[in-house]
């Protein structure tokens, strides 16, 4: 009787930690809390705000986390918020992994940009695209402290997941989840069809 209680306790413990696959042919269901977590740490250089968020578990995005990211990446000039394409967050996560720096803090220079802000920037700065993917919340301008901008650009390009703009003089990289293309800041003349 005492032995039966011990065997039951051991089996219950094994089931609780998902170890039954070693003693049974039945598939193991991974508990929600043990799913792979996708984590981002961001620093907005304009507002000074930090964000540390798990935005996805396994194949499921976390709605509250996405809402928090949307608000964090809002247009800083107008306060407008736009729902971000979550593939941007996956791209950032995978970029950190590609660089061998998971969970490093990413400096955000530009997230969502309203059409009004884009028009103002376009009137005063060369290289701002008329149809910028920032206006669709499909792009972000970043740098990672301790990583050379050239290294960041090469890593982003190697993923082939969208556009990569290399702004060496300004010290940042643009990444987006639009069509795969690349460009760089070389002069005041830009190819308007290749920028994002």
PyMOL CGO cylinders between C-alpha atoms (Angstrom):
from pymol import cmd
from pymol.cgo import CYLINDER

trace = [
    CYLINDER, 0.00, 0.00, 0.00, 2.76, 2.44, 0.94, 0.3, 1, 1, 1, 1, 1, 1,
    CYLINDER, 2.76, 2.44, 0.94, 4.65, 1.38, -2.21, 0.3, 1, 1, 1, 1, 1, 1,
    CYLINDER, 4.65, 1.38, -2.21, 1.55, 2.10, -4.35, 0.3, 1, 1, 1, 1, 1, 1,
    CYLINDER, 1.55, 2.10, -4.35, 1.36, 5.61, -2.92, 0.3, 1, 1, 1, 1, 1, 1,
    CYLINDER, 1.36, 5.61, -2.92, 5.02, 6.22, -3.74, 0.3, 1, 1, 1, 1, 1, 1,
    CYLINDER, 5.02, 6.22, -3.74, 4.58, 4.91, -7.31, 0.3, 1, 1, 1, 1, 1, 1,
    CYLINDER, 4.58, 4.91, -7.31, 1.48, 7.09, -7.78, 0.3, 1, 1, 1, 1, 1, 1,
    CYLINDER, 1.48, 7.09, -7.78, 3.34, 10.14, -6.42, 0.3, 1, 1, 1, 1, 1, 1,
    CYLINDER, 3.34, 10.14, -6.42, 6.30, 9.54, -8.76, 0.3, 1, 1, 1, 1, 1, 1,
    CYLINDER, 6.30, 9.54, -8.76, 4.00, 9.09, -11.78, 0.3, 1, 1, 1, 1, 1, 1,
    CYLINDER, 4.00, 9.09, -11.78, 2.00, 12.21, -10.88, 0.3, 1, 1, 1, 1, 1, 1,
    CYLINDER, 2.00, 12.21, -10.88, 5.23, 14.18, -10.56, 0.3, 1, 1, 1, 1, 1, 1,
    CYLINDER, 5.23, 14.18, -10.56, 6.46, 12.92, -13.94, 0.3, 1, 1, 1, 1, 1, 1,
    CYLINDER, 6.46, 12.92, -13.94, 3.16, 13.86, -15.57, 0.3, 1, 1, 1, 1, 1, 1,
    CYLINDER, 3.16, 13.86, -15.57, 3.29, 17.33, -13.97, 0.3, 1, 1, 1, 1, 1, 1,
    CYLINDER, 3.29, 17.33, -13.97, 6.73, 18.06, -15.44, 0.3, 1, 1, 1, 1, 1, 1,
    CYLINDER, 6.73, 18.06, -15.44, 6.02, 16.47, -18.82, 0.3, 1, 1, 1, 1, 1, 1,
    CYLINDER, 6.02, 16.47, -18.82, 8.31, 13.49, -18.41, 0.3, 1, 1, 1, 1, 1, 1,
    CYLINDER, 8.31, 13.49, -18.41, 5.74, 10.82, -19.33, 0.3, 1, 1, 1, 1, 1, 1,
    CYLINDER, 5.74, 10.82, -19.33, 7.14, 10.49, -22.85, 0.3, 1, 1, 1, 1, 1, 1,
    CYLINDER, 7.14, 10.49, -22.85, 10.02, 8.53, -21.35, 0.3, 1, 1, 1, 1, 1, 1,
    CYLINDER, 10.02, 8.53, -21.35, 7.71, 5.91, -19.92, 0.3, 1, 1, 1, 1, 1, 1,
    CYLINDER, 7.71, 5.91, -19.92, 4.76, 6.06, -22.31, 0.3, 1, 1, 1, 1, 1, 1,
    CYLINDER, 4.76, 6.06, -22.31, 4.12, 6.15, -26.04, 0.3, 1, 1, 1, 1, 1, 1,
    CYLINDER, 4.12, 6.15, -26.04, 1.47, 8.85, -25.52, 0.3, 1, 1, 1, 1, 1, 1,
    CYLINDER, 1.47, 8.85, -25.52, 2.37, 12.34, -26.83, 0.3, 1, 1, 1, 1, 1, 1,
    CYLINDER, 2.37, 12.34, -26.83, 3.21, 14.96, -24.26, 0.3, 1, 1, 1, 1, 1, 1,
    CYLINDER, 3.21, 14.96, -24.26, 1.24, 18.18, -24.19, 0.3, 1, 1, 1, 1, 1, 1,
    CYLINDER, 1.24, 18.18, -24.19, 3.55, 21.07, -23.37, 0.3, 1, 1, 1, 1, 1, 1,
    CYLINDER, 3.55, 21.07, -23.37, 1.91, 23.34, -20.80, 0.3, 1, 1, 1, 1, 1, 1,
    CYLINDER, 1.91, 23.34, -20.80, 1.28, 26.94, -21.91, 0.3, 1, 1, 1, 1, 1, 1,
    CYLINDER, 1.28, 26.94, -21.91, 3.82, 28.23, -19.41, 0.3, 1, 1, 1, 1, 1, 1,
    CYLINDER, 3.82, 28.23, -19.41, 6.57, 26.05, -20.92, 0.3, 1, 1, 1, 1, 1, 1,
    CYLINDER, 6.57, 26.05, -20.92, 6.11, 27.25, -24.53, 0.3, 1, 1, 1, 1, 1, 1,
    CYLINDER, 6.11, 27.25, -24.53, 9.03, 29.12, -26.09, 0.3, 1, 1, 1, 1, 1, 1,
    CYLINDER, 9.03, 29.12, -26.09, 8.86, 32.80, -25.18, 0.3, 1, 1, 1, 1, 1, 1,
    CYLINDER, 8.86, 32.80, -25.18, 9.73, 35.60, -27.59, 0.3, 1, 1, 1, 1, 1, 1,
    CYLINDER, 9.73, 35.60, -27.59, 11.14, 38.52, -25.67, 0.3, 1, 1, 1, 1, 1, 1,
    CYLINDER, 11.14, 38.52, -25.67, 12.18, 42.06, -26.62, 0.3, 1, 1, 1, 1, 1, 1,
    CYLINDER, 12.18, 42.06, -26.62, 13.94, 44.79, -24.67, 0.3, 1, 1, 1, 1, 1, 1,
    CYLINDER, 13.94, 44.79, -24.67, 13.66, 48.23, -26.26, 0.3, 1, 1, 1, 1, 1, 1,
    CYLINDER, 13.66, 48.23, -26.26, 14.90, 51.73, -25.45, 0.3, 1, 1, 1, 1, 1, 1,
    CYLINDER, 14.90, 51.73, -25.45, 13.31, 54.73, -27.17, 0.3, 1, 1, 1, 1, 1, 1,
    CYLINDER, 13.31, 54.73, -27.17, 16.10, 57.28, -27.59, 0.3, 1, 1, 1, 1, 1, 1,
    CYLINDER, 16.10, 57.28, -27.59, 13.64, 60.18, -27.93, 0.3, 1, 1, 1, 1, 1, 1,
    CYLINDER, 13.64, 60.18, -27.93, 11.42, 59.52, -24.92, 0.3, 1, 1, 1, 1, 1, 1,
    CYLINDER, 11.42, 59.52, -24.92, 13.95, 57.74, -22.70, 0.3, 1, 1, 1, 1, 1, 1,
    CYLINDER, 13.95, 57.74, -22.70, 11.42, 54.97, -22.09, 0.3, 1, 1, 1, 1, 1, 1,
    CYLINDER, 11.42, 54.97, -22.09, 12.44, 51.33, -21.71, 0.3, 1, 1, 1, 1, 1, 1,
    CYLINDER, 12.44, 51.33, -21.71, 10.18, 48.40, -22.58, 0.3, 1, 1, 1, 1, 1, 1,
    CYLINDER, 10.18, 48.40, -22.58, 10.81, 44.79, -21.57, 0.3, 1, 1, 1, 1, 1, 1,
    CYLINDER, 10.81, 44.79, -21.57, 8.10, 42.52, -22.99, 0.3, 1, 1, 1, 1, 1, 1,
    CYLINDER, 8.10, 42.52, -22.99, 7.28, 38.92, -23.86, 0.3, 1, 1, 1, 1, 1, 1,
    CYLINDER, 7.28, 38.92, -23.86, 5.14, 39.41, -26.97, 0.3, 1, 1, 1, 1, 1, 1,
    CYLINDER, 5.14, 39.41, -26.97, 4.70, 35.81, -28.10, 0.3, 1, 1, 1, 1, 1, 1,
    CYLINDER, 4.70, 35.81, -28.10, 4.56, 32.32, -26.60, 0.3, 1, 1, 1, 1, 1, 1,
    CYLINDER, 4.56, 32.32, -26.60, 5.05, 29.47, -29.04, 0.3, 1, 1, 1, 1, 1, 1,
    CYLINDER, 5.05, 29.47, -29.04, 2.95, 30.28, -32.10, 0.3, 1, 1, 1, 1, 1, 1,
    CYLINDER, 2.95, 30.28, -32.10, 0.61, 32.63, -30.23, 0.3, 1, 1, 1, 1, 1, 1,
    CYLINDER, 0.61, 32.63, -30.23, 1.05, 36.38, -30.05, 0.3, 1, 1, 1, 1, 1, 1,
    CYLINDER, 1.05, 36.38, -30.05, 0.00, 37.96, -26.76, 0.3, 1, 1, 1, 1, 1, 1,
    CYLINDER, 0.00, 37.96, -26.76, -2.66, 40.61, -27.54, 0.3, 1, 1, 1, 1, 1, 1,
    CYLINDER, -2.66, 40.61, -27.54, -1.93, 42.82, -24.51, 0.3, 1, 1, 1, 1, 1, 1,
    CYLINDER, -1.93, 42.82, -24.51, 1.79, 42.77, -25.29, 0.3, 1, 1, 1, 1, 1, 1,
    CYLINDER, 1.79, 42.77, -25.29, 1.14, 43.75, -28.93, 0.3, 1, 1, 1, 1, 1, 1,
    CYLINDER, 1.14, 43.75, -28.93, -1.06, 46.62, -27.75, 0.3, 1, 1, 1, 1, 1, 1,
    CYLINDER, -1.06, 46.62, -27.75, 1.74, 47.73, -25.44, 0.3, 1, 1, 1, 1, 1, 1,
    CYLINDER, 1.74, 47.73, -25.44, 4.24, 47.61, -28.30, 0.3, 1, 1, 1, 1, 1, 1,
    CYLINDER, 4.24, 47.61, -28.30, 1.87, 49.59, -30.54, 0.3, 1, 1, 1, 1, 1, 1,
    CYLINDER, 1.87, 49.59, -30.54, 1.62, 52.32, -27.89, 0.3, 1, 1, 1, 1, 1, 1,
    CYLINDER, 1.62, 52.32, -27.89, 5.36, 52.27, -27.22, 0.3, 1, 1, 1, 1, 1, 1,
    CYLINDER, 5.36, 52.27, -27.22, 6.15, 52.71, -30.93, 0.3, 1, 1, 1, 1, 1, 1,
    CYLINDER, 6.15, 52.71, -30.93, 3.57, 55.46, -31.52, 0.3, 1, 1, 1, 1, 1, 1,
    CYLINDER, 3.57, 55.46, -31.52, 4.40, 58.56, -33.53, 0.3, 1, 1, 1, 1, 1, 1,
    CYLINDER, 4.40, 58.56, -33.53, 6.22, 60.70, -30.97, 0.3, 1, 1, 1, 1, 1, 1,
    CYLINDER, 6.22, 60.70, -30.97, 5.29, 63.94, -32.73, 0.3, 1, 1, 1, 1, 1, 1,
    CYLINDER, 5.29, 63.94, -32.73, 1.51, 63.42, -33.06, 0.3, 1, 1, 1, 1, 1, 1,
    CYLINDER, 1.51, 63.42, -33.06, 0.81, 60.69, -30.50, 0.3, 1, 1, 1, 1, 1, 1,
    CYLINDER, 0.81, 60.69, -30.50, -0.92, 58.62, -33.21, 0.3, 1, 1, 1, 1, 1, 1,
    CYLINDER, -0.92, 58.62, -33.21, -0.90, 54.87, -32.59, 0.3, 1, 1, 1, 1, 1, 1,
    CYLINDER, -0.90, 54.87, -32.59, -1.08, 52.23, -35.33, 0.3, 1, 1, 1, 1, 1, 1,
    CYLINDER, -1.08, 52.23, -35.33, -1.29, 48.45, -35.00, 0.3, 1, 1, 1, 1, 1, 1,
    CYLINDER, -1.29, 48.45, -35.00, 2.16, 47.05, -35.80, 0.3, 1, 1, 1, 1, 1, 1,
    CYLINDER, 2.16, 47.05, -35.80, 2.74, 44.07, -38.05, 0.3, 1, 1, 1, 1, 1, 1,
    CYLINDER, 2.74, 44.07, -38.05, 4.01, 41.49, -35.49, 0.3, 1, 1, 1, 1, 1, 1,
    CYLINDER, 4.01, 41.49, -35.49, 6.47, 40.15, -38.07, 0.3, 1, 1, 1, 1, 1, 1,
    CYLINDER, 6.47, 40.15, -38.07, 8.55, 43.24, -37.25, 0.3, 1, 1, 1, 1, 1, 1,
    CYLINDER, 8.55, 43.24, -37.25, 8.93, 41.99, -33.67, 0.3, 1, 1, 1, 1, 1, 1,
    CYLINDER, 8.93, 41.99, -33.67, 9.84, 38.50, -34.89, 0.3, 1, 1, 1, 1, 1, 1,
    CYLINDER, 9.84, 38.50, -34.89, 12.42, 40.08, -37.18, 0.3, 1, 1, 1, 1, 1, 1,
    CYLINDER, 12.42, 40.08, -37.18, 13.97, 41.99, -34.25, 0.3, 1, 1, 1, 1, 1, 1,
    CYLINDER, 13.97, 41.99, -34.25, 14.00, 38.85, -32.11, 0.3, 1, 1, 1, 1, 1, 1,
    CYLINDER, 14.00, 38.85, -32.11, 15.64, 36.81, -34.88, 0.3, 1, 1, 1, 1, 1, 1,
    CYLINDER, 15.64, 36.81, -34.88, 18.11, 39.59, -35.61, 0.3, 1, 1, 1, 1, 1, 1,
    CYLINDER, 18.11, 39.59, -35.61, 19.31, 39.53, -32.01, 0.3, 1, 1, 1, 1, 1, 1,
    CYLINDER, 19.31, 39.53, -32.01, 19.71, 35.76, -32.23, 0.3, 1, 1, 1, 1, 1, 1,
    CYLINDER, 19.71, 35.76, -32.23, 21.60, 36.06, -35.52, 0.3, 1, 1, 1, 1, 1, 1,
    CYLINDER, 21.60, 36.06, -35.52, 24.01, 38.47, -33.83, 0.3, 1, 1, 1, 1, 1, 1,
    CYLINDER, 24.01, 38.47, -33.83, 24.44, 36.09, -30.89, 0.3, 1, 1, 1, 1, 1, 1,
    CYLINDER, 24.44, 36.09, -30.89, 22.97, 38.73, -28.56, 0.3, 1, 1, 1, 1, 1, 1,
    CYLINDER, 22.97, 38.73, -28.56, 19.55, 37.47, -27.48, 0.3, 1, 1, 1, 1, 1, 1,
    CYLINDER, 19.55, 37.47, -27.48, 17.79, 39.73, -25.02, 0.3, 1, 1, 1, 1, 1, 1,
    CYLINDER, 17.79, 39.73, -25.02, 20.08, 42.70, -25.70, 0.3, 1, 1, 1, 1, 1, 1,
    CYLINDER, 20.08, 42.70, -25.70, 18.39, 46.10, -25.51, 0.3, 1, 1, 1, 1, 1, 1,
    CYLINDER, 18.39, 46.10, -25.51, 17.59, 47.61, -28.91, 0.3, 1, 1, 1, 1, 1, 1,
    CYLINDER, 17.59, 47.61, -28.91, 17.67, 51.38, -29.34, 0.3, 1, 1, 1, 1, 1, 1,
    CYLINDER, 17.67, 51.38, -29.34, 14.61, 52.57, -31.27, 0.3, 1, 1, 1, 1, 1, 1,
    CYLINDER, 14.61, 52.57, -31.27, 15.09, 55.72, -33.34, 0.3, 1, 1, 1, 1, 1, 1,
    CYLINDER, 15.09, 55.72, -33.34, 11.81, 55.60, -35.25, 0.3, 1, 1, 1, 1, 1, 1,
    CYLINDER, 11.81, 55.60, -35.25, 8.77, 53.36, -35.03, 0.3, 1, 1, 1, 1, 1, 1,
    CYLINDER, 8.77, 53.36, -35.03, 5.37, 54.28, -36.42, 0.3, 1, 1, 1, 1, 1, 1,
    CYLINDER, 5.37, 54.28, -36.42, 5.25, 57.49, -38.41, 0.3, 1, 1, 1, 1, 1, 1,
    CYLINDER, 5.25, 57.49, -38.41, 1.92, 59.14, -39.26, 0.3, 1, 1, 1, 1, 1, 1,
    CYLINDER, 1.92, 59.14, -39.26, 1.40, 60.40, -42.81, 0.3, 1, 1, 1, 1, 1, 1,
    CYLINDER, 1.40, 60.40, -42.81, 1.50, 63.98, -41.43, 0.3, 1, 1, 1, 1, 1, 1,
    CYLINDER, 1.50, 63.98, -41.43, 4.87, 63.40, -39.73, 0.3, 1, 1, 1, 1, 1, 1,
    CYLINDER, 4.87, 63.40, -39.73, 6.21, 61.64, -42.81, 0.3, 1, 1, 1, 1, 1, 1,
    CYLINDER, 6.21, 61.64, -42.81, 5.27, 64.64, -44.98, 0.3, 1, 1, 1, 1, 1, 1,
    CYLINDER, 5.27, 64.64, -44.98, 7.00, 67.06, -42.58, 0.3, 1, 1, 1, 1, 1, 1,
    CYLINDER, 7.00, 67.06, -42.58, 10.16, 64.92, -42.46, 0.3, 1, 1, 1, 1, 1, 1,
    CYLINDER, 10.16, 64.92, -42.46, 10.12, 64.48, -46.21, 0.3, 1, 1, 1, 1, 1, 1,
    CYLINDER, 10.12, 64.48, -46.21, 9.99, 68.27, -46.71, 0.3, 1, 1, 1, 1, 1, 1,
    CYLINDER, 9.99, 68.27, -46.71, 13.02, 68.84, -44.47, 0.3, 1, 1, 1, 1, 1, 1,
    CYLINDER, 13.02, 68.84, -44.47, 15.23, 65.75, -44.86, 0.3, 1, 1, 1, 1, 1, 1,
    CYLINDER, 15.23, 65.75, -44.86, 16.60, 63.93, -47.87, 0.3, 1, 1, 1, 1, 1, 1,
    CYLINDER, 16.60, 63.93, -47.87, 15.96, 60.20, -48.01, 0.3, 1, 1, 1, 1, 1, 1,
    CYLINDER, 15.96, 60.20, -48.01, 12.49, 60.06, -46.43, 0.3, 1, 1, 1, 1, 1, 1,
    CYLINDER, 12.49, 60.06, -46.43, 10.33, 57.84, -48.63, 0.3, 1, 1, 1, 1, 1, 1,
    CYLINDER, 10.33, 57.84, -48.63, 6.98, 59.09, -49.93, 0.3, 1, 1, 1, 1, 1, 1,
    CYLINDER, 6.98, 59.09, -49.93, 5.37, 55.71, -49.22, 0.3, 1, 1, 1, 1, 1, 1,
    CYLINDER, 5.37, 55.71, -49.22, 7.40, 54.81, -46.14, 0.3, 1, 1, 1, 1, 1, 1,
    CYLINDER, 7.40, 54.81, -46.14, 6.53, 51.51, -44.48, 0.3, 1, 1, 1, 1, 1, 1,
    CYLINDER, 6.53, 51.51, -44.48, 6.82, 53.37, -41.16, 0.3, 1, 1, 1, 1, 1, 1,
    CYLINDER, 6.82, 53.37, -41.16, 3.35, 54.74, -42.02, 0.3, 1, 1, 1, 1, 1, 1,
    CYLINDER, 3.35, 54.74, -42.02, 1.99, 51.18, -42.17, 0.3, 1, 1, 1, 1, 1, 1,
    CYLINDER, 1.99, 51.18, -42.17, 3.73, 50.13, -38.93, 0.3, 1, 1, 1, 1, 1, 1,
    CYLINDER, 3.73, 50.13, -38.93, 5.82, 47.66, -40.90, 0.3, 1, 1, 1, 1, 1, 1,
    CYLINDER, 5.82, 47.66, -40.90, 9.23, 49.31, -40.30, 0.3, 1, 1, 1, 1, 1, 1,
    CYLINDER, 9.23, 49.31, -40.30, 11.53, 50.37, -37.50, 0.3, 1, 1, 1, 1, 1, 1,
    CYLINDER, 11.53, 50.37, -37.50, 14.87, 52.22, -37.32, 0.3, 1, 1, 1, 1, 1, 1,
    CYLINDER, 14.87, 52.22, -37.32, 17.26, 50.72, -34.78, 0.3, 1, 1, 1, 1, 1, 1,
    CYLINDER, 17.26, 50.72, -34.78, 20.75, 50.31, -33.43, 0.3, 1, 1, 1, 1, 1, 1,
    CYLINDER, 20.75, 50.31, -33.43, 22.10, 47.93, -30.81, 0.3, 1, 1, 1, 1, 1, 1,
    CYLINDER, 22.10, 47.93, -30.81, 24.69, 49.30, -28.38, 0.3, 1, 1, 1, 1, 1, 1,
    CYLINDER, 24.69, 49.30, -28.38, 27.95, 47.41, -28.73, 0.3, 1, 1, 1, 1, 1, 1,
    CYLINDER, 27.95, 47.41, -28.73, 27.17, 46.25, -32.28, 0.3, 1, 1, 1, 1, 1, 1,
    CYLINDER, 27.17, 46.25, -32.28, 28.69, 48.07, -35.25, 0.3, 1, 1, 1, 1, 1, 1,
    CYLINDER, 28.69, 48.07, -35.25, 26.07, 49.49, -37.58, 0.3, 1, 1, 1, 1, 1, 1,
    CYLINDER, 26.07, 49.49, -37.58, 27.72, 47.66, -40.49, 0.3, 1, 1, 1, 1, 1, 1,
    CYLINDER, 27.72, 47.66, -40.49, 27.47, 44.34, -38.60, 0.3, 1, 1, 1, 1, 1, 1,
    CYLINDER, 27.47, 44.34, -38.60, 23.81, 45.01, -37.78, 0.3, 1, 1, 1, 1, 1, 1,
    CYLINDER, 23.81, 45.01, -37.78, 23.08, 45.78, -41.43, 0.3, 1, 1, 1, 1, 1, 1,
    CYLINDER, 23.08, 45.78, -41.43, 24.82, 42.60, -42.65, 0.3, 1, 1, 1, 1, 1, 1,
    CYLINDER, 24.82, 42.60, -42.65, 22.94, 40.45, -40.12, 0.3, 1, 1, 1, 1, 1, 1,
    CYLINDER, 22.94, 40.45, -40.12, 19.59, 42.02, -41.10, 0.3, 1, 1, 1, 1, 1, 1,
    CYLINDER, 19.59, 42.02, -41.10, 20.28, 41.51, -44.79, 0.3, 1, 1, 1, 1, 1, 1,
    CYLINDER, 20.28, 41.51, -44.79, 21.27, 37.87, -44.27, 0.3, 1, 1, 1, 1, 1, 1,
    CYLINDER, 21.27, 37.87, -44.27, 17.78, 37.14, -42.91, 0.3, 1, 1, 1, 1, 1, 1,
    CYLINDER, 17.78, 37.14, -42.91, 16.16, 38.21, -46.24, 0.3, 1, 1, 1, 1, 1, 1,
    CYLINDER, 16.16, 38.21, -46.24, 12.93, 39.12, -44.47, 0.3, 1, 1, 1, 1, 1, 1,
    CYLINDER, 12.93, 39.12, -44.47, 12.28, 42.58, -45.94, 0.3, 1, 1, 1, 1, 1, 1,
    CYLINDER, 12.28, 42.58, -45.94, 13.96, 45.89, -46.57, 0.3, 1, 1, 1, 1, 1, 1,
    CYLINDER, 13.96, 45.89, -46.57, 17.26, 46.88, -45.00, 0.3, 1, 1, 1, 1, 1, 1,
    CYLINDER, 17.26, 46.88, -45.00, 18.49, 50.47, -45.09, 0.3, 1, 1, 1, 1, 1, 1,
    CYLINDER, 18.49, 50.47, -45.09, 22.04, 51.18, -43.94, 0.3, 1, 1, 1, 1, 1, 1,
    CYLINDER, 22.04, 51.18, -43.94, 22.55, 54.67, -42.55, 0.3, 1, 1, 1, 1, 1, 1,
    CYLINDER, 22.55, 54.67, -42.55, 26.23, 54.58, -41.60, 0.3, 1, 1, 1, 1, 1, 1,
    CYLINDER, 26.23, 54.58, -41.60, 26.65, 58.35, -41.16, 0.3, 1, 1, 1, 1, 1, 1,
    CYLINDER, 26.65, 58.35, -41.16, 23.54, 58.58, -38.98, 0.3, 1, 1, 1, 1, 1, 1,
    CYLINDER, 23.54, 58.58, -38.98, 24.41, 55.39, -37.07, 0.3, 1, 1, 1, 1, 1, 1,
    CYLINDER, 24.41, 55.39, -37.07, 21.30, 53.26, -37.54, 0.3, 1, 1, 1, 1, 1, 1,
    CYLINDER, 21.30, 53.26, -37.54, 19.70, 50.55, -39.64, 0.3, 1, 1, 1, 1, 1, 1,
    CYLINDER, 19.70, 50.55, -39.64, 16.16, 50.53, -41.01, 0.3, 1, 1, 1, 1, 1, 1,
    CYLINDER, 16.16, 50.53, -41.01, 14.45, 47.13, -41.13, 0.3, 1, 1, 1, 1, 1, 1,
    CYLINDER, 14.45, 47.13, -41.13, 10.99, 46.36, -42.44, 0.3, 1, 1, 1, 1, 1, 1,
    CYLINDER, 10.99, 46.36, -42.44, 8.81, 43.44, -43.46, 0.3, 1, 1, 1, 1, 1, 1,
    CYLINDER, 8.81, 43.44, -43.46, 8.03, 44.71, -46.95, 0.3, 1, 1, 1, 1, 1, 1,
    CYLINDER, 8.03, 44.71, -46.95, 9.61, 43.29, -50.07, 0.3, 1, 1, 1, 1, 1, 1,
    CYLINDER, 9.61, 43.29, -50.07, 13.25, 42.21, -49.85, 0.3, 1, 1, 1, 1, 1, 1,
    CYLINDER, 13.25, 42.21, -49.85, 15.51, 45.07, -50.93, 0.3, 1, 1, 1, 1, 1, 1,
    CYLINDER, 15.51, 45.07, -50.93, 18.41, 47.15, -49.63, 0.3, 1, 1, 1, 1, 1, 1,
    CYLINDER, 18.41, 47.15, -49.63, 19.82, 50.65, -49.83, 0.3, 1, 1, 1, 1, 1, 1,
    CYLINDER, 19.82, 50.65, -49.83, 22.31, 52.84, -48.06, 0.3, 1, 1, 1, 1, 1, 1,
    CYLINDER, 22.31, 52.84, -48.06, 22.93, 56.44, -47.18, 0.3, 1, 1, 1, 1, 1, 1,
    CYLINDER, 22.93, 56.44, -47.18, 25.70, 57.51, -49.56, 0.3, 1, 1, 1, 1, 1, 1,
    CYLINDER, 25.70, 57.51, -49.56, 24.82, 61.03, -50.60, 0.3, 1, 1, 1, 1, 1, 1,
    CYLINDER, 24.82, 61.03, -50.60, 21.94, 63.47, -50.72, 0.3, 1, 1, 1, 1, 1, 1,
    CYLINDER, 21.94, 63.47, -50.72, 20.62, 61.70, -53.83, 0.3, 1, 1, 1, 1, 1, 1,
    CYLINDER, 20.62, 61.70, -53.83, 18.32, 58.73, -53.24, 0.3, 1, 1, 1, 1, 1, 1,
    CYLINDER, 18.32, 58.73, -53.24, 16.67, 56.18, -55.45, 0.3, 1, 1, 1, 1, 1, 1,
    CYLINDER, 16.67, 56.18, -55.45, 13.05, 56.83, -54.46, 0.3, 1, 1, 1, 1, 1, 1,
    CYLINDER, 13.05, 56.83, -54.46, 11.89, 53.39, -55.66, 0.3, 1, 1, 1, 1, 1, 1,
    CYLINDER, 11.89, 53.39, -55.66, 14.15, 51.40, -53.35, 0.3, 1, 1, 1, 1, 1, 1,
    CYLINDER, 14.15, 51.40, -53.35, 13.63, 53.05, -49.98, 0.3, 1, 1, 1, 1, 1, 1,
    CYLINDER, 13.63, 53.05, -49.98, 11.20, 51.97, -47.27, 0.3, 1, 1, 1, 1, 1, 1,
]
cmd.load_cgo(trace, "trace")
